[in-house]
Amino acid sequence: MNAATKESENSFDLTPQLTPQLTPHNDPEKESSLGSSLDLTEYDKLMTAEENFDELNDAVKNEKLLDSPDVEISIASSPLLHKSDQLYPHGCCSRFVAGIENWFKKLWQRHKRKVYLVCRIVACLLYLTYFGYCVQYRYFDEGSYVLTAVTIVVVGVVCVKVINGRKLDFLTRQYYTFCGLMKKMLTLRFYIKIFLYLAVTISLSVYLGVSVISQSPQNVQALIGLLVLVATCFLLSASPSRIDWHPVFWGFVLQFSFAILTLRTEVGYEMFKWVGDQVNLFVRFSDSGAAFVFGDSFRNTRAGFFFESAGVIVFFNSCIFVLDYYGVLEVVVLKLGRAISMCLNTGPVESVVSAANIFIGLSEAPLFIRPYLPTITKSELHAVMTCGFSSISGAFMAMFIKSGAPASHLLTAAIISAPAALAISKLMYPEMETVDLDTQKDIRARDENSPKTLVQAASDGAAFSTKLVAAIMVNMMAFVSILNLTNATLVWLGERAGVQGMTFDFLCAYLLYPIAFLMGIDPEDSGRIGSLMGVKFMATPFVAYADLGQMIKNRHVFESYASNYNASWYVSGEDVILTETNTTLYKGFMSERSEVISTYALCGLSAFPAIGFCLGTLIPMCPKRKDDIISLVMSAFIAGNMTNYVTGAVAGIMFTA
């Protein structure tokens, strides 16, 4: 069968069931004439439209296919001659149902917006009815306050949507007009800027002197350490003479403001403590899914890191994807990024990434700004990487909480690290190019590849978490094994010189002791914190937080032991032995102050494996910036660690028992 015959066959090919059977005779000239006269595109259009079926028959007759003696058409299989039998296989009943179906489709297309509006109004009225009944039934407890807060948020969102968009546009234009006038009034703006600098500096100095240092003289240690860390960053800067101190100053102001709210005020402390407790409770919901898959044996304390953490990562990532599907994550990140940009006078791209890193990790946050990577400056690229190294994602936070780290302090650390990361990045790699703000407008997180349904969003989150779980687990296996190999090698080298127990932890306890002390750690605990920071470098923060969680549990056990028994205890190496109960507290314990500061200081992915994660994420996104990414990654890695140390020092300044 030649090409012309195939073309004729394809022109009738609707589905495998409705294909007309053409039997051409062996006449090449007529075959060619037939093939050239058929319009395949027109046939496809006509045969797929029910209302044009009669036109299709006319077209076939006009082409004289039925009258042609050279083509035989099997009547039994031709949809052209048996329209009713093929399109309505059950006769007039099918035709009647199809008519009703088409009528409902047209009715739905005309009125679906009204139906959606009515459904939303009914849903709001039902919710308000439920809220009113709950208020009347029981109030003045924790659940009632939470329900009231949720109701206020819902009403606010509805009011914003009800307000005419033109009014919002008018207010926005008025704001930008005012900003434009302020830019023209440079002299007035300069004096306002100087006044704000002086007012904030004096206010913060007075507060630190009166409310912090006078009540907790030990906090001076952390204040001096903060100044030393900032000076070190200045000396390590790529161009100290080009530093813009505005984002540096206001970044630290924001960090101090959040620290004062959460660590020095009772209302703020209780609020974040309550949020941390709810996050901890939320994380525990993953236990049911993990128990279903792994069995109840995973609850055993010796079950292993994988069984303890895999369920948390899968559950939390699914929730993050669901929030992204509803647009909640995008709105929060973009609004928070805009606020950071306005306060620190940083670019939109780096500000959005710093806000996104509060919720998502090093590999996911750059997806917000992927189209802008080719055009951002090297300083902005440095800031993007620094924010990734200095923060943790929500899934990692859940893992650390399950390891025993205090949830309220982890949550605070994740928030206050965002402005601090930009401040340290602009200090170590200041802006030396012109930022193209015109290309950084209308940043969006969602695109055509975003999930279309809620179920798809939850499923995509679970599927994505498999890569995350696999990456974490294999890196844990590799670097814990490398750490043990390093310890064995160091012990062997130490024994040759008569030094016993010269492990990697032992060396870090001395090498990083000054940094731990500068953050305000108690001198007797600085060695332990230095060891934890060394473990974080080599084996990721997961191992470090697991050890920290063990020390926190040990302190609770020791306090219970001391209150119930008037007995002795002694130290054996790093362990503490409780003589009355014959209990060994492996790795000992620390003071509450040291636990809190170390929680802040370890809250970041600035470990050696993270360098590979960073390069593996950014280079495929923007291959043309490969050289810039490689040249900046070590500087950003150091800046990320310095951000964590600065955050720990701020926690040390504001800490109160």
Buried (B, 14 or more C-beta within 10 A) or exposed (E): EEEBBEBBBEBBBBEEEBBBEBEBEEEEEBBEEBBEEBEBEEBBEBBEEEEBBEEBBEBBEEBEBEEBEBBEBEEEBBBBBEBEEBBBEEEEEEEEEEEEEEEEEEEEEEEEEEEEEEEEEEEEEEBEEEBEEBEEEEEEEEEBEEBBEEBEEBBEEEEEEEEEEEEEEEEEEEEEEEEEEEEEEEEEEEEEEEEEBEEBEEEBEEBBEEBBBEEBEEBBBBBBBBEBBBEBBEEBBBEEEEBBEBBBBBBBBBBBBBBBBBBBEEEBBEBBBBBBEEBBEBBBEBBEBBBEEBEEEBEEEEBEBBBBBBBBBBBBBBBBBBBBBEEEBBEBBBEBBBEBBEBBEBBBBBBBBBBBBBBBBBBBBBBBBEBBBEBBBBBBBBBBBBBBBBBBBBBBBBBBBBBBBBBBBBBBBBBBBBBBBBBBBBBBBBBEEEBEEEEBEEBEBEEEEBBEEEEEBBBBBBEBBEEBBEBBBEBBEEBBEBBEEBBEEBBEEBEEEEEEEBBBBBBBBEEBBEBBBBBBBBEEBBBBBBBBBBBBBBBBBBBBBBBBBBBBBBBEBBEEBEEEEEEEBEEEEBEBBBEEEEBEBEBBBBBBBBBBBBBBBBBBBBBBBBBEBBBEBBBEBBEEBEEBBEEBBEBBBBBBBBBBBBBBBBBBBBBEE
